[in-house]
Amino acid sequence: MWRDQLDELETRGLRRRLRPLSSPPAAAVIEGGRRLLNLASNNYLGLADHPAVVAAACDGARRWGVGAGASRLVCGDNDLLHALEADLAELKGTEAALVFSSGYAANVGVITALAGRDDHLFCDRLNHASLIDGARLSGARRAIYRHRDMNHLEDLLRTTPSRGRRLILSDGVFSMDGVLAPLPELVDLAERYHALLVVDDAHGTGVVGPDGRGSVQHFGLDGRVPVQLATLSKAVGVQGGFAAVSADLRELLIHRSRSFVFSTGLSPMVVAAARAALSLARSEGWRRERQQARLGELERGLRARGYDVLWQAPAPMLLALTGSPASAVQLSARLEGAGVWVPAIRPPTVPEGASRLRFTPTAEHTGDDMERVLAALPTTTGEPSP
Ligand SMILES: *Cc1c(COP(=O)(O)O)cnc(C)c1O
């Protein structure tokens, strides 16, 4: 019975396979016995296997153990978690922060705590799956606005009756389009229409804005986004999610977020590693500069070869439109043949006719690496993109 479903996925070209690495997720990886230049990870700053981060994880395990032992509300809380939360509140310029076991758990836990049946959520159509799942699980009414379309959002805010609470949910950086959310406009609309703005800055945290503080800080909006969600698993290179909020809201989330209450505290080993990685992300600005330099090289080279490129600096990823899913898959396979890992992004992740290649260079890549990537790509005749 499961076999039939798998066969159907295969027939529809939707079958996916896990690809175990035999190495850390670094600038180059070993996969299937081959060495591949890795432009597929979210390890933007190259911190996932940094020696100081690994050492911090080992020290953390020795001092605190590997598992937290229980939910934090039982006996799984510790000083180390509170120290990380103080670091994160400082990073995001908020009174407080609350750590969850992943970004997914943070998003689902926070949205379901903030909204219920009588409330209204206003969601960007291209929001991350974890925001969508949180929105669905909350039972609140949902209005979906066209991607980054502030006129559409304003129409919905104006015409939607407001009995309960109103929340606007948006990614900070849309990772399949390489663009930032129009946060100044979102803040303005949220303030004018008395809605609570929730920004999920999973892809901005550690890499966008001054000292990598994130998209909200990039736009100078400190103090104006009441709920900032993020993850420690992307630029920070470790694991865990968090909400940066007021002290009162943090207290409430401790009671109301089921993914916090009914889940074991984050491993102390991971917490120690995250603190070390966050400190490197903030202090070593050259990592962000190098990652942006690599993106700039890719952009120039791809445009010179006739590709339609999506990238709004300082977003940490760049997309090249290929049109059909088949051409995206073909180009990705061609790159892989040349020893370069660049994933093809197809529907339903992106709209029909807008398949693309997704490039995520890291601070550990060199200019020569980018030359190698570009040399493996054919020039295009410019297949029209929608
Ligand atoms: C990756 C991602 C998440 C989930 O974070 P994890 O820590 O990997 O669970 C949430 N939101 C967005 C926008 C993401 O890109």
The ligand as an ORCA input file, in Angstrom:
! r2SCAN-3c Opt
* xyz 0 1
  C      14.288     26.970      8.070
  C      13.162     27.850      8.409
  C      12.409     27.625      9.557
  C      12.609     26.412     10.425
  O      13.766     26.505     11.197
  P      14.407     25.150     11.791
  O      15.269     25.625     12.888
  O      15.155     24.535     10.652
  O      13.274     24.299     12.253
  C      11.421     28.523      9.867
  N      11.166     29.594      9.083
  C      11.859     29.833      7.951
  C      11.543     31.035      7.131
  C      12.880     28.966      7.582
  O      13.551     29.207      6.467
*
